[in-house]
Amino acid sequence: MVYWSFPIIGSIFYRNESDSSLEGLLLTIMIIGISIGFVLAWLKMRIGEIILITGGTILSIFAYITAGRCKWLAISVSGVPFLVSGILFLISHYLDRTLKHDTK
């Protein structure tokens, strides 16, 4: 999240009308949505992990489509961290539920 906050904040202060594009707007919306999903993962684990996994996958696809030559690098710094976070939340949720069920 911190990685993506710099370009988003920078675009707020540096407003060049010729540079505004649909790509930047979509990226901003995706990052804000995934950030909300990250916060929700701590409060409502199931909803947050679904948002993180779905958002990470969509952001990876977006990075692959819009990247130039280094597509795999773009994917690894854009969508994969959110995807891994969502999968780790999913594993944690599963283990938590399994351990609670085994102790009863």
LUMFI-639668 format. One record per residue (C-alpha): x negated, y negated, z negated; chain; residue in one letter. Coordinates in nm, 4 decimals. Each point is the difference from the previous one (the first is absolute). Example, Ala and Ser with C-alpha at 12.3 -4.5 7.8 and 13.67 -1.06 7.14 Angstrom:
{x = -1.2300 y = 0.4500 z = -0.7800 chain = A resn = a};
{x = -0.1370 y = -0.3440 z = 0.0660 chain = A resn = s};
//
This chain:
{x = 0.0000 y = 0.0000 z = 0.0000 chain = A resn = m};
{x = -0.2792 y = -0.2400 z = -0.0840 chain = A resn = v};
{x = -0.1633 y = 0.0699 z = 0.3373 chain = A resn = y};
{x = 0.3098 y = -0.1150 z = 0.1886 chain = A resn = w};
{x = 0.0772 y = -0.2960 z = -0.2255 chain = A resn = s};
{x = -0.2924 y = -0.2038 z = 0.1391 chain = A resn = f};
{x = 0.1234 y = -0.0065 z = 0.3630 chain = A resn = p};
{x = 0.3578 y = -0.0661 z = -0.1091 chain = A resn = i};
{x = -0.0964 y = -0.2877 z = -0.2308 chain = A resn = i};
{x = -0.2436 y = -0.1315 z = 0.2604 chain = A resn = g};
{x = 0.2722 y = -0.0089 z = 0.2627 chain = A resn = s};
{x = 0.2171 y = -0.2069 z = -0.2341 chain = A resn = i};
{x = -0.2643 y = -0.2729 z = -0.0384 chain = A resn = f};
{x = -0.1279 y = 0.0111 z = 0.3581 chain = A resn = y};
{x = 0.3070 y = -0.0434 z = 0.2139 chain = A resn = r};
{x = -0.0862 y = -0.0015 z = 0.3684 chain = A resn = n};
{x = 0.3205 y = 0.0258 z = 0.1990 chain = A resn = e};
{x = -0.1708 y = 0.1576 z = 0.2997 chain = A resn = s};
{x = -0.1277 y = 0.2887 z = -0.2166 chain = A resn = d};
{x = 0.3319 y = 0.0924 z = -0.1585 chain = A resn = s};
{x = 0.1156 y = 0.3275 z = 0.1409 chain = A resn = s};
{x = 0.2454 y = 0.2776 z = -0.0535 chain = A resn = l};
{x = -0.2891 y = 0.2304 z = -0.0911 chain = A resn = e};
{x = -0.1027 y = -0.2198 z = -0.2938 chain = A resn = g};
{x = 0.3575 y = -0.0334 z = -0.1201 chain = A resn = l};
{x = 0.0565 y = 0.3772 z = 0.0120 chain = A resn = l};
{x = -0.3255 y = 0.0629 z = -0.1828 chain = A resn = l};
{x = 0.0931 y = -0.2475 z = -0.2735 chain = A resn = t};
{x = 0.3436 y = 0.1570 z = -0.0451 chain = A resn = i};
{x = -0.1504 y = 0.3507 z = -0.0166 chain = A resn = m};
{x = -0.2635 y = -0.0981 z = -0.2555 chain = A resn = i};
{x = 0.2535 y = -0.1782 z = -0.2215 chain = A resn = i};
{x = 0.2346 y = 0.3006 z = 0.0234 chain = A resn = g};
{x = -0.2756 y = 0.2452 z = -0.0873 chain = A resn = i};
{x = -0.1117 y = -0.2228 z = -0.2883 chain = A resn = s};
{x = 0.3534 y = 0.0066 z = -0.1367 chain = A resn = i};
{x = -0.0047 y = 0.3783 z = 0.0410 chain = A resn = g};
{x = -0.3237 y = 0.0172 z = -0.1976 chain = A resn = f};
{x = 0.1584 y = -0.1888 z = -0.2899 chain = A resn = v};
{x = 0.3125 y = 0.2139 z = 0.0227 chain = A resn = l};
{x = -0.2134 y = 0.3141 z = -0.0156 chain = A resn = a};
{x = -0.0898 y = -0.0906 z = -0.3569 chain = A resn = w};
{x = 0.3611 y = -0.0681 z = -0.0969 chain = A resn = l};
{x = 0.2023 y = 0.2437 z = 0.2126 chain = A resn = k};
{x = -0.2511 y = 0.2570 z = 0.1142 chain = A resn = m};
{x = 0.2140 y = 0.1783 z = 0.2605 chain = A resn = r};
{x = 0.1051 y = -0.3166 z = 0.1852 chain = A resn = i};
{x = -0.3502 y = -0.1472 z = -0.0141 chain = A resn = g};
{x = -0.1702 y = 0.3107 z = 0.1344 chain = A resn = e};
{x = 0.2437 y = 0.0217 z = 0.2909 chain = A resn = i};
{x = -0.0640 y = -0.3671 z = 0.0853 chain = A resn = i};
{x = -0.3784 y = 0.0446 z = -0.0282 chain = A resn = l};
{x = -0.0149 y = 0.3142 z = 0.2146 chain = A resn = i};
{x = 0.2378 y = -0.1377 z = 0.2625 chain = A resn = t};
{x = -0.1637 y = -0.3424 z = -0.0002 chain = A resn = g};
{x = -0.3503 y = 0.1461 z = 0.0169 chain = A resn = g};
{x = 0.0994 y = 0.2146 z = 0.2959 chain = A resn = t};
{x = 0.1643 y = -0.2917 z = 0.1814 chain = A resn = i};
{x = -0.2963 y = -0.2273 z = -0.0736 chain = A resn = l};
{x = -0.2399 y = 0.2664 z = 0.1308 chain = A resn = s};
{x = 0.1977 y = 0.0289 z = 0.3224 chain = A resn = i};
{x = 0.0125 y = -0.3804 z = 0.0282 chain = A resn = f};
{x = -0.3769 y = -0.0230 z = -0.0550 chain = A resn = a};
{x = -0.0637 y = 0.2678 z = 0.2635 chain = A resn = y};
{x = 0.2161 y = -0.1772 z = 0.2577 chain = A resn = i};
{x = -0.1327 y = -0.3515 z = -0.0613 chain = A resn = t};
{x = -0.3677 y = 0.0777 z = -0.0636 chain = A resn = a};
{x = -0.2571 y = -0.0509 z = 0.2689 chain = A resn = g};
{x = -0.2899 y = 0.2406 z = 0.0261 chain = A resn = r};
{x = -0.0284 y = 0.1106 z = -0.3635 chain = A resn = c};
{x = 0.3412 y = 0.1590 z = -0.0408 chain = A resn = k};
{x = -0.1005 y = 0.2505 z = -0.2701 chain = A resn = w};
{x = -0.1712 y = -0.2699 z = -0.2051 chain = A resn = l};
{x = 0.3136 y = -0.2142 z = 0.0192 chain = A resn = a};
{x = 0.2115 y = 0.2934 z = -0.1148 chain = A resn = i};
{x = -0.2353 y = 0.0865 z = -0.2847 chain = A resn = s};
{x = 0.0048 y = -0.3514 z = -0.1469 chain = A resn = v};
{x = 0.3643 y = -0.0799 z = 0.0742 chain = A resn = s};
{x = 0.2376 y = 0.2883 z = -0.0517 chain = A resn = g};
{x = -0.2024 y = 0.2804 z = -0.1556 chain = A resn = v};
{x = -0.0462 y = -0.1630 z = -0.3453 chain = A resn = p};
{x = 0.3763 y = -0.0410 z = -0.0377 chain = A resn = f};
{x = 0.0609 y = 0.3488 z = 0.1347 chain = A resn = l};
{x = -0.2479 y = 0.1507 z = -0.2472 chain = A resn = v};
{x = 0.1549 y = -0.1996 z = -0.2862 chain = A resn = s};
{x = 0.3449 y = 0.1268 z = 0.0910 chain = A resn = g};
{x = -0.1202 y = 0.3606 z = 0.0213 chain = A resn = i};
{x = -0.1739 y = -0.0319 z = -0.3385 chain = A resn = l};
{x = 0.3206 y = -0.1383 z = -0.1523 chain = A resn = f};
{x = 0.1888 y = 0.2923 z = 0.1575 chain = A resn = l};
{x = -0.2438 y = 0.2530 z = -0.1482 chain = A resn = i};
{x = 0.0184 y = -0.1729 z = -0.3381 chain = A resn = s};
{x = 0.3800 y = 0.0053 z = 0.0105 chain = A resn = h};
{x = 0.0011 y = 0.3691 z = 0.0925 chain = A resn = y};
{x = -0.2500 y = 0.0949 z = -0.2736 chain = A resn = l};
{x = 0.1831 y = -0.2075 z = -0.2579 chain = A resn = d};
{x = 0.3300 y = 0.1666 z = 0.0867 chain = A resn = r};
{x = -0.1581 y = 0.3472 z = 0.0083 chain = A resn = t};
{x = -0.1741 y = -0.0403 z = -0.3347 chain = A resn = l};
{x = 0.3162 y = -0.1302 z = -0.1650 chain = A resn = k};
{x = 0.1955 y = 0.2930 z = 0.1425 chain = A resn = h};
{x = -0.2607 y = 0.2546 z = -0.1199 chain = A resn = d};
{x = 0.0049 y = -0.1273 z = -0.3586 chain = A resn = t};
{x = 0.3764 y = 0.0437 z = -0.0371 chain = A resn = k};
//
